[in-house]
Each structure stands twice: as structure tokens, then as C-alpha cells.
Amino acid sequence: MKRPGRIEADAWSRRVGAILDAFRRFVGHDLVPRSGDMAEDARRLFELPQPVLAHDASPRPLLHWVNRAAALAFDSTPEALLGRPSAATAPAASSAPAAPQGPRFPKPAPPT
């Protein structure tokens, strides 16, 4: 995902912060080690080997964050997925597997 322009940087930083804060709140640990620098945290989130997709809260949610692993899983690019309906990333209801129990992301190793 290309880095946003100066005008978009504040919104971009808030989005990354919201994703990481929500994960910590709901799962109980950080998704990536927090550095205190939002640009560095965004890089870590983007490079995480597990797919990460996030969508807005509109009535028909649209993707507003896609990391590299998620784009690869869809054989696409982050730019091509951003703005698409998040429902397009879910399997059809009739073929959807049962949701796994518990967190799917292990606690990250401390930075080296």
C-alpha cells in the first residue's frame, strides 16, 4: 500500500491506531509490537504475515485497510481492494466454514 500524501497522513495514522487499538481491546494483546511511531506501526501491520483487512462503519462497509498478506490471499493488490465492499471478501453464506474459536493471531515476538 503506498504511503498517503501529507493531507491524508492524519487520517491514515488514526486508522492504523484504531485497528491496533481495537485488536488489543477485543483480543487482549497487541497485533504487532507498538513502537510509539504510527508510521512504523503501519509498516509492521502492512508487513504482518497474517492477512489484515479493515472496513468502515457505513451501512454497506467498504474496505479501508488491506495489508500485503491479505492482498496476496486475494491475488490482488491493496490498492485494488481498497474501497471494495467488505462483503466481497467473505465466502458465500452457504459455503462459509464455521468460525474458529479463540484468537487467530498468536502473541507477537518482541522486536529484535
C-alpha positions as CSV (number, residue, x, y, z in Angstrom):
1,M,0.0,0.0,0.0
2,K,1.5,3.3,-0.9
3,R,2.1,5.8,1.8
4,P,-0.6,8.6,1.9
5,G,0.1,12.2,0.9
6,R,0.5,14.8,3.6
7,I,-3.1,15.7,3.6
8,E,-4.2,12.1,4.2
9,A,-1.5,11.3,6.7
10,D,-3.5,12.2,9.8
11,A,-6.5,10.1,8.8
12,W,-4.1,7.2,7.8
13,S,-2.4,7.4,11.2
14,R,-5.8,7.4,13.0
15,R,-7.0,4.4,11.0
16,V,-3.9,2.4,11.9
17,G,-4.2,3.4,15.5
18,A,-7.9,2.4,15.5
19,I,-7.1,-1.0,14.0
20,L,-4.4,-1.8,16.5
21,D,-6.3,-0.4,19.5
22,A,-9.4,-2.4,18.5
23,F,-7.4,-5.6,18.2
24,R,-5.9,-5.1,21.7
25,R,-9.3,-4.3,23.2
26,F,-11.1,-7.3,21.7
27,V,-8.3,-10.0,21.7
28,G,-6.3,-8.9,24.7
29,H,-2.9,-8.4,23.2
30,D,-1.2,-6.3,20.5
31,L,-1.4,-7.5,16.9
32,V,2.1,-6.1,16.3
33,P,4.6,-4.7,18.8
34,R,3.8,-1.0,19.2
35,S,6.7,1.3,18.6
36,G,5.2,4.7,19.6
37,D,5.6,5.8,15.9
38,M,2.4,5.4,13.9
39,A,4.3,5.2,10.6
40,E,6.4,2.4,12.0
41,D,3.4,0.6,13.4
42,A,1.7,0.9,10.0
43,R,4.7,-0.6,8.3
44,R,4.6,-3.5,10.8
45,L,0.9,-4.0,10.2
46,F,1.3,-3.9,6.5
47,E,4.2,-6.5,6.6
48,L,2.5,-8.8,9.0
49,P,2.3,-12.3,7.6
50,Q,-1.3,-12.8,8.6
51,P,-3.9,-11.1,6.4
52,V,-5.5,-8.0,7.9
53,L,-8.5,-6.3,6.4
54,A,-10.5,-3.5,8.0
55,H,-13.6,-1.8,6.8
56,D,-15.5,1.4,7.7
57,A,-18.8,1.6,9.6
58,S,-21.0,2.5,6.7
59,P,-24.3,0.6,6.1
60,R,-22.5,-1.3,3.3
61,P,-19.0,-1.4,4.8
62,L,-16.1,-0.7,2.4
63,L,-12.5,-1.9,2.9
64,H,-10.2,0.9,4.1
65,W,-7.1,-1.1,5.2
66,V,-5.6,-4.1,3.5
67,N,-2.1,-5.4,4.2
68,R,0.2,-7.3,1.9
69,A,-0.8,-10.8,3.1
70,A,-4.5,-10.1,2.6
71,A,-3.9,-8.8,-0.9
72,L,-1.8,-11.9,-1.8
73,A,-4.6,-14.1,-0.4
74,F,-7.0,-12.4,-2.9
75,D,-4.4,-12.5,-5.7
76,S,-4.6,-8.7,-5.8
77,T,-3.0,-5.5,-4.6
78,P,-4.0,-3.4,-1.6
79,E,-4.9,-0.5,-3.9
80,A,-7.3,-2.7,-6.0
81,L,-9.1,-3.9,-2.8
82,L,-9.4,-0.6,-1.0
83,G,-12.9,0.8,-1.4
84,R,-14.5,-2.5,-2.3
85,P,-17.4,-3.8,-0.3
86,S,-16.1,-5.9,2.6
87,A,-18.8,-8.4,1.9
88,A,-16.9,-9.3,-1.3
89,T,-14.1,-10.7,0.8
90,A,-16.4,-13.2,2.7
91,P,-17.3,-16.6,1.5
92,A,-20.9,-17.2,0.4
93,A,-23.1,-18.0,3.3
94,S,-23.9,-21.5,2.1
95,S,-20.3,-22.4,1.9
96,A,-18.9,-20.4,4.8
97,P,-16.9,-22.6,7.2
98,A,-17.6,-22.4,10.9
99,A,-15.8,-19.5,12.6
100,P,-12.7,-20.7,14.6
101,Q,-12.8,-20.4,18.4
102,G,-10.4,-18.1,20.1
103,P,-7.9,-15.6,18.7
104,R,-6.3,-16.5,15.4
105,F,-3.2,-14.4,15.9
106,P,-0.5,-15.6,18.3
107,K,1.1,-13.1,20.6
108,P,3.9,-11.4,18.6
109,A,7.5,-11.9,19.5
110,P,9.3,-8.9,21.0
111,P,11.1,-6.8,18.4
112,T,14.7,-7.6,17.9
